Amino acid sequence: MLNLLSPEALILPADIKLRMLRESDLHEYKRLRDAMLLAHDEAFTSDAASERGRSAESYRNRLSQANGVGCMFTVTAWQAEQLVGAVSCEREGRAKIRHIAHVVGMMVADEHQGRGLGRALLYCALRLLGAEPEIRMATLSVSSGNQGAIRLYESLGFRRYGQLPGALKLADGRLIGKDLMALDLPPPP
């Protein structure tokens, strides 16, 4: 189980810096997202062909929102001036479910996978969510066959609560299920 109060849980490679997504980062964000969608079609709900036509500015909704509705924030990982990873957290505006945040758009560039960036990004996002007094749960969905991602999420305390079989229909006709996962967040200190 993830201890959100333990900074020792965050081990980051020395050449990587984490920070919030800024408006000036949107072109880098689009570059990474387009590359990840193309390379890992089965891992994302969005498809590369549709997303390729989007402008970098269309990702402004991934920037931090002052009202906490929609995208709350996007944590990014940088190696020098290159964006190499990102994860976003969203929240709905409806009163009965405002205590639930959704982890979306988790991505780490292929050449940086296996270095702990995914864990660091998600840990940082969960720490930020845990500091929000109203947020008590984080949810996510992951392609059912993505064992590396599932192991990462489970190692941070997420548990599977369901599956949506055939959630994604790929261009070649294959159907891929989505595992639905949740993590209860401790109240802020």
NORSULTA-V203203 format. One record per residue. N is the residue number from 1. RES is the residue in three letters. BURIAL is # if it has 24 or more other ideal C-beta (glycine too) atoms within 12 Angstrom, else .. Layout:
BEGIN
n=N res=RES burial=BURIAL
n=N res=RES burial=BURIAL
END
This chain:
BEGIN
n=1 res=MET burial=.
n=2 res=LEU burial=#
n=3 res=ASN burial=.
n=4 res=LEU burial=#
n=5 res=LEU burial=.
n=6 res=SER burial=.
n=7 res=PRO burial=.
n=8 res=GLU burial=.
n=9 res=ALA burial=.
n=10 res=LEU burial=#
n=11 res=ILE burial=.
n=12 res=LEU burial=#
n=13 res=PRO burial=.
n=14 res=ALA burial=.
n=15 res=ASP burial=.
n=16 res=ILE burial=#
n=17 res=LYS burial=.
n=18 res=LEU burial=#
n=19 res=ARG burial=.
n=20 res=MET burial=#
n=21 res=LEU burial=#
n=22 res=ARG burial=.
n=23 res=GLU burial=.
n=24 res=SER burial=.
n=25 res=ASP burial=#
n=26 res=LEU burial=#
n=27 res=HIS burial=.
n=28 res=GLU burial=#
n=29 res=TYR burial=#
n=30 res=LYS burial=#
n=31 res=ARG burial=#
n=32 res=LEU burial=#
n=33 res=ARG burial=#
n=34 res=ASP burial=#
n=35 res=ALA burial=#
n=36 res=MET burial=#
n=37 res=LEU burial=#
n=38 res=LEU burial=.
n=39 res=ALA burial=.
n=40 res=HIS burial=#
n=41 res=ASP burial=#
n=42 res=GLU burial=#
n=43 res=ALA burial=#
n=44 res=PHE burial=#
n=45 res=THR burial=#
n=46 res=SER burial=#
n=47 res=ASP burial=#
n=48 res=ALA burial=#
n=49 res=ALA burial=.
n=50 res=SER burial=.
n=51 res=GLU burial=#
n=52 res=ARG burial=.
n=53 res=GLY burial=.
n=54 res=ARG burial=.
n=55 res=SER burial=.
n=56 res=ALA burial=#
n=57 res=GLU burial=.
n=58 res=SER burial=.
n=59 res=TYR burial=#
n=60 res=ARG burial=.
n=61 res=ASN burial=.
n=62 res=ARG burial=#
n=63 res=LEU burial=#
n=64 res=SER burial=#
n=65 res=GLN burial=.
n=66 res=ALA burial=.
n=67 res=ASN burial=.
n=68 res=GLY burial=.
n=69 res=VAL burial=.
n=70 res=GLY burial=#
n=71 res=CYS burial=#
n=72 res=MET burial=#
n=73 res=PHE burial=#
n=74 res=THR burial=#
n=75 res=VAL burial=#
n=76 res=THR burial=#
n=77 res=ALA burial=#
n=78 res=TRP burial=#
n=79 res=GLN burial=#
n=80 res=ALA burial=.
n=81 res=GLU burial=.
n=82 res=GLN burial=.
n=83 res=LEU burial=#
n=84 res=VAL burial=#
n=85 res=GLY burial=#
n=86 res=ALA burial=#
n=87 res=VAL burial=#
n=88 res=SER burial=#
n=89 res=CYS burial=#
n=90 res=GLU burial=#
n=91 res=ARG burial=#
n=92 res=GLU burial=.
n=93 res=GLY burial=.
n=94 res=ARG burial=.
n=95 res=ALA burial=.
n=96 res=LYS burial=.
n=97 res=ILE burial=.
n=98 res=ARG burial=.
n=99 res=HIS burial=#
n=100 res=ILE burial=#
n=101 res=ALA burial=#
n=102 res=HIS burial=#
n=103 res=VAL burial=#
n=104 res=VAL burial=#
n=105 res=GLY burial=#
n=106 res=MET burial=#
n=107 res=MET burial=#
n=108 res=VAL burial=#
n=109 res=ALA burial=#
n=110 res=ASP burial=.
n=111 res=GLU burial=.
n=112 res=HIS burial=#
n=113 res=GLN burial=#
n=114 res=GLY burial=.
n=115 res=ARG burial=.
n=116 res=GLY burial=#
n=117 res=LEU burial=#
n=118 res=GLY burial=#
n=119 res=ARG burial=#
n=120 res=ALA burial=#
n=121 res=LEU burial=#
n=122 res=LEU burial=#
n=123 res=TYR burial=#
n=124 res=CYS burial=#
n=125 res=ALA burial=#
n=126 res=LEU burial=#
n=127 res=ARG burial=#
n=128 res=LEU burial=#
n=129 res=LEU burial=#
n=130 res=GLY burial=#
n=131 res=ALA burial=.
n=132 res=GLU burial=#
n=133 res=PRO burial=.
n=134 res=GLU burial=#
n=135 res=ILE burial=#
n=136 res=ARG burial=.
n=137 res=MET burial=#
n=138 res=ALA burial=#
n=139 res=THR burial=#
n=140 res=LEU burial=#
n=141 res=SER burial=#
n=142 res=VAL burial=#
n=143 res=SER burial=#
n=144 res=SER burial=#
n=145 res=GLY burial=.
n=146 res=ASN burial=#
n=147 res=GLN burial=.
n=148 res=GLY burial=.
n=149 res=ALA burial=#
n=150 res=ILE burial=#
n=151 res=ARG burial=.
n=152 res=LEU burial=#
n=153 res=TYR burial=#
n=154 res=GLU burial=#
n=155 res=SER burial=.
n=156 res=LEU burial=#
n=157 res=GLY burial=#
n=158 res=PHE burial=#
n=159 res=ARG burial=.
n=160 res=ARG burial=.
n=161 res=TYR burial=.
n=162 res=GLY burial=.
n=163 res=GLN burial=.
n=164 res=LEU burial=.
n=165 res=PRO burial=.
n=166 res=GLY burial=.
n=167 res=ALA burial=.
n=168 res=LEU burial=#
n=169 res=LYS burial=.
n=170 res=LEU burial=.
n=171 res=ALA burial=.
n=172 res=ASP burial=.
n=173 res=GLY burial=.
n=174 res=ARG burial=.
n=175 res=LEU burial=.
n=176 res=ILE burial=#
n=177 res=GLY burial=.
n=178 res=LYS burial=#
n=179 res=ASP burial=#
n=180 res=LEU burial=#
n=181 res=MET burial=#
n=182 res=ALA burial=#
n=183 res=LEU burial=#
n=184 res=ASP burial=#
n=185 res=LEU burial=#
n=186 res=PRO burial=#
n=187 res=PRO burial=.
n=188 res=PRO burial=.
n=189 res=PRO burial=.
END
